[in-house]
Amino acid sequence: MTNIELLSAVVKSLTRDTEERRESVGLLLELSDLPAVRRKIGRIQGCIVMLVSILNGVDPVASRDAAKLLDILSNNTQNALLMAEAGYFGPLVQYLNKGDASFFNTLLL
């Protein structure tokens, strides 16, 4: 399931009805245990934006899973920047509070 096309199909399901969205977020969360999947999820166009939208949505199950997945993905500085662009600033604030030099180098690129 580390195939980018298959992961992209799961990400597209994030835009569908409540039950399919809930299942898709849950599946991505389970698959995020694999480092190769974690690297790819953040690179799929629109994925982080959709996860932030789900986080702020009304479905408590999908929102909780989206929060967990975003937390996992925030270990990547580029993902944290994408989250901030989508209006989810928690990971960016954490990086700024830590004063992580590698994060600041990413900002300059």
N, C-alpha and C positions, 0 to 999 in steps of 0.2 A: 504493500500500500504506500510505498514511498514514491511511487510514480507521480510526477507532477500533474499529469492529465487527470488521474483519478482524484488527487487531492483538489484540483480545480473544480471538478464536478461536485465534490462534497461542499466546497466553499459556495458554489452557486446555489446550493440547497439552502443556504443561510437566508436567502431572500424569499423563500416559499412560505407556505402556511405554518401556523404555530407548531404543530406536531413535527413536521419535517425539519423546521429550524431547530427545535429542541434536540432532535436526534442527531442532526448534523454537528451542532456544537459539542454534544456529548461524545460523538465519534472523534472529532478533531482533538478533544481533550484527552481521550484515551490514547490516540495515536501520537500525541505530543510526548509520550514517554520515550519515543525513538528520536535520537538526536538528528538524524537525517530529515525526519518529518518536521521537527521544530524549525530547522533552517529553511525549509521550503514553504511552510505555511505563511510566514511573514512576507515572502516574496510574491505571493499570489496577489495580483492586483485587486484592490478593494477589500481584501480579507479583513484587515485590521479595522477599517472603517465600519464594516458590517458588524464586527465583534463589539466595537464601541457602541454602536447603535443598539445591539441586542443587550449589552450591559445596562443601558439606560432605558430599556423597554419594560413592558408590564409583565412579562412572563418570568416569574421568580426562579424557576428551574433553569431556563436558558440563560437568564441574567447571571445566576451564580456560576454556571459553567463557563460563561464568557469571561467573567472576572478571573476565574482560576486560569483559564487559557491565556488571557492577556498578561497575567502575572508571570506565567512561565515564559511567554514570548518577550517580556520586557528585559530579560537578561541580555538581549541583543540591543546594542545602542541604536541601530538603525530602526528597529521596531519601536523603541521608545520614542523616537522622533516622529514616526508615523502615527503613533498613538496621540502625541501632543497635537499634531496637525488635525486629527479627528476630534479633538476636544477632550481627550482623556490625559490629564497632565500629571497624574500621580507618579508614574515611572520617571518622567523628566525631572520632577521636583526631587525625587530620591537621588538621581544622578547628580543634580546640582548641589544637593546637601552634602553628598560624599566628597565632592570636589575631585571626582575621578578624571585624571588627566587624559586618559584614552577617550573618554566621552567628549571632552572639549576639543580634542583633535578631530573627532568625527564631525563636530559642528563646523569646524573651519574648512572641511573638505568640500 
